[in-house]
Amino acid sequence: MQAVRMPNHIDDTQQILFWDVEEVAVAAMFFIIGYVMRELTICVVLSVGVVYLFSGWKNNQLNGVLPHMSYQFGWWRLNDVFRNGNIKEWIS
């Protein structure tokens, strides 16, 4: 039985019931892919396994690893100045 983790800091990831939002996002991605491909049962089973592996990997990383990865790979912009996260040097 897993206990509900209470956030210690203001920047800890949000939780939905006893899951982190990052884990819900990974499961939702598999659910949507399975719905589009009409293979929902297979993708739901895969999502359980992948979320289990992802949560174990995430526990050894910094808090909020999914937003950090999305900034790094350029999927999500940080702010109006740094629109592309792939740029490692910025010369104004």
trRosetta pair geometry for C-beta under 8 A, 3 or more apart (Angstrom, degrees):
i j d omega theta_ij theta_ji phi_ij phi_ji
2 18 6.2 134 100 158 111 138
4 15 7.5 120 -162 151 93 159
4 18 4.9 -106 -100 -110 81 95
5 15 7.3 169 66 -78 83 149
5 18 7.9 102 12 -156 73 77
7 10 7.6 95 138 -96 130 18
7 12 3.6 -176 -141 63 108 141
7 13 7.8 -167 -100 55 117 42
7 15 7.6 -162 -44 -12 101 112
8 12 6.4 106 41 -47 62 141
9 12 5.2 126 62 -32 77 93
9 63 7.8 155 56 54 124 172
11 63 7.0 117 116 107 89 134
11 64 7.1 -57 155 -28 93 140
12 63 5.7 -80 -122 -164 60 145
12 64 7.9 -161 -151 -42 30 96
13 20 4.7 41 108 -158 135 110
13 21 5.6 -143 174 30 104 96
13 22 6.0 -46 -153 -13 156 103
13 63 6.2 -157 -21 -176 91 92
13 64 5.5 165 -68 -78 96 71
14 20 7.5 117 79 -158 44 62
14 21 4.7 44 69 -32 90 126
15 18 6.8 -9 -179 -134 123 20
15 19 6.6 152 -157 78 77 37
15 20 5.8 -55 -102 -101 72 44
15 21 7.0 -120 -91 -34 24 74
16 19 5.5 -21 66 66 82 93
16 21 6.3 96 -13 -88 101 66
16 24 5.3 39 38 -58 135 154
19 23 4.7 -120 -173 80 103 122
19 24 5.2 117 118 -53 130 91
19 27 7.9 -34 -173 7 157 139
20 23 4.9 94 59 6 81 100
20 24 7.2 -147 97 -3 43 87
20 55 7.7 149 26 -115 115 96
20 58 7.6 -144 54 131 153 155
21 24 5.5 -55 -148 39 38 114
21 25 6.2 44 151 -26 68 103
22 25 5.7 -51 -150 31 31 114
22 26 6.8 30 153 -16 63 102
22 54 7.7 -148 133 148 101 123
22 58 6.6 150 103 -125 143 154
22 64 7.6 175 -56 -129 131 39
22 65 7.0 65 -138 56 162 78
22 66 4.2 170 -129 -5 111 138
23 26 5.8 -50 -150 34 35 110
23 27 6.4 31 152 -14 66 107
23 51 5.1 81 -163 -155 94 105
23 54 6.4 158 -111 97 77 119
23 55 5.6 20 -97 -75 128 102
23 58 7.6 -119 -65 16 92 160
24 27 5.7 -57 -147 42 33 109
24 28 6.0 35 154 -22 67 108
25 28 5.7 -53 -142 37 29 112
25 29 6.4 37 154 -26 62 102
25 66 6.5 126 65 175 144 163
26 29 5.7 -49 -152 28 31 115
26 30 6.9 26 153 -12 62 103
26 47 7.1 156 128 -151 80 88
26 50 6.2 -142 158 120 121 110
26 51 5.5 156 94 -93 121 80
26 54 5.4 160 -63 38 179 174
26 66 7.9 -130 -48 -101 97 139
27 30 5.9 -56 -154 38 35 108
27 31 6.3 37 149 -22 67 107
27 47 4.6 93 -134 175 68 125
27 48 7.9 51 -117 -72 107 43
27 50 8.0 167 -85 78 59 101
27 51 5.2 7 -65 -68 97 136
28 31 5.3 -52 -144 36 35 116
28 32 6.2 35 157 -19 68 103
29 32 6.0 -54 -148 36 28 108
29 33 6.4 26 154 -15 63 108
29 47 8.0 160 68 -113 69 111
30 33 5.7 -55 -143 40 32 111
30 34 6.1 32 157 -18 65 109
30 43 4.7 178 169 174 86 96
30 44 7.1 144 125 -88 112 31
30 46 5.8 -157 -154 91 136 99
30 47 3.5 -178 77 -79 150 106
30 50 6.5 152 -58 45 144 139
31 34 5.8 -59 -147 40 27 110
31 35 6.3 28 154 -21 64 107
31 40 7.3 30 -151 -144 62 88
31 43 6.5 156 -95 121 27 118
31 44 6.6 49 -99 -88 77 78
31 47 6.4 9 -46 -57 73 162
32 35 5.6 -53 -146 35 31 112
32 36 6.4 27 157 -16 65 106
33 36 6.0 -56 -147 38 30 108
33 37 6.1 12 160 -3 66 115
33 43 5.7 -177 86 -134 90 148
34 37 6.0 -63 -136 50 28 100
34 38 8.0 -116 168 56 55 4
34 39 5.3 -101 -146 86 75 66
34 40 4.2 109 141 -112 112 43
34 41 7.6 178 -173 22 133 27
34 42 6.6 -178 -125 68 114 73
34 43 2.6 -142 -69 40 122 144
34 44 6.3 -117 65 -33 176 68
34 46 7.9 168 -69 41 123 114
34 47 7.8 -86 -19 -29 135 118
35 38 7.6 23 -177 -76 28 38
35 40 5.6 45 -80 -90 56 104
35 43 7.9 -98 -20 61 54 148
37 43 7.3 123 53 -43 120 134
39 42 4.5 -28 163 39 103 118
39 43 5.8 105 105 -21 85 99
40 43 5.9 -65 -144 44 30 105
40 44 6.0 31 160 -23 68 107
41 44 5.9 -53 -145 33 27 109
41 45 6.6 25 156 -14 62 106
42 45 5.9 -59 -154 38 30 109
42 46 6.2 29 150 -17 66 109
43 46 5.3 -51 -141 41 36 114
43 47 6.1 44 155 -28 66 102
44 47 5.6 -48 -146 30 31 114
44 48 6.9 37 153 -23 60 97
45 48 6.0 -48 -157 26 34 112
45 49 7.0 25 150 -9 62 105
46 49 5.9 -62 -155 41 36 107
46 50 5.9 28 155 -16 73 112
47 50 5.7 -56 -136 43 32 107
47 51 5.8 32 163 -19 68 108
48 51 6.1 -56 -143 38 23 107
48 52 6.5 26 154 -21 59 108
49 52 5.7 -56 -151 34 30 114
49 53 6.5 24 155 -12 66 106
50 53 5.7 -55 -147 41 34 108
50 54 5.9 34 153 -21 68 110
51 54 5.4 -52 -137 41 31 114
51 55 6.1 34 160 -22 65 104
52 55 6.1 -53 -145 33 25 107
52 56 6.7 23 154 -14 59 106
53 56 5.9 -58 -153 38 32 110
53 57 6.3 27 153 -15 67 108
54 57 5.7 -57 -145 41 32 109
54 58 5.9 34 155 -25 67 111
55 58 5.5 -51 -137 37 30 114
55 59 6.6 42 158 -31 61 99
56 59 6.0 -47 -155 20 30 114
56 60 7.8 17 152 -8 56 102
57 60 6.4 -68 -168 36 39 104
57 61 6.8 28 144 -18 70 115
58 61 5.5 -64 -149 36 42 112
58 65 5.6 -155 -133 31 84 136
58 66 8.0 -16 -114 -37 123 90
61 65 4.2 35 120 -81 142 141
62 65 5.9 134 65 -78 71 82
62 68 6.7 52 75 -13 122 162
64 67 5.0 -31 175 39 99 110
64 68 6.0 105 119 -23 84 99
65 68 5.5 -60 -148 42 36 114
65 69 6.1 37 156 -21 70 106
66 69 5.8 -51 -144 36 30 110
66 70 6.4 28 156 -17 63 106
67 70 5.6 -56 -144 38 35 110
67 71 6.5 37 156 -20 67 101
67 76 6.8 -74 -149 74 71 154
68 71 5.8 -51 -150 34 32 110
68 72 6.4 31 153 -19 64 109
69 72 5.6 -56 -145 37 33 113
69 73 6.2 13 163 -4 69 111
70 73 6.3 -60 -135 47 29 97
70 75 4.3 -80 -156 67 84 109
70 76 4.0 40 137 11 116 116
70 85 7.6 117 128 16 48 164
71 74 7.8 34 177 -70 28 27
71 75 8.0 -75 -52 50 20 71
71 76 5.8 -57 -72 75 56 93
71 77 7.8 78 -123 -147 74 15
71 78 5.5 58 -135 -71 117 93
71 85 4.2 171 170 -117 56 147
72 85 5.5 -111 -90 147 9 126
72 86 7.8 75 168 -86 42 52
73 85 6.7 24 52 87 25 125
73 86 7.2 15 -169 -75 25 90
74 84 5.5 0 -127 -161 109 72
74 85 4.6 -159 -82 51 53 88
74 86 4.3 -16 -57 -30 125 100
75 85 7.8 -35 24 32 49 133
76 85 7.2 32 69 -23 57 138
77 82 6.9 169 -170 107 84 66
77 83 4.8 -26 -133 -151 135 48
77 84 7.1 -32 -110 -62 94 28
77 85 6.9 -161 -116 -36 45 90
78 81 8.0 -44 86 65 103 76
78 82 4.5 0 53 85 121 114
78 83 8.0 -127 37 -88 73 16
78 85 6.3 117 -30 -85 100 94
79 82 5.8 57 48 41 78 83
80 83 7.1 0 -163 -69 30 88
82 85 7.0 67 151 -87 106 55
82 87 7.2 -146 -150 59 86 117
82 90 7.0 -85 -102 -72 92 155
84 87 5.0 84 92 -13 103 103
87 90 5.8 73 135 -74 125 87
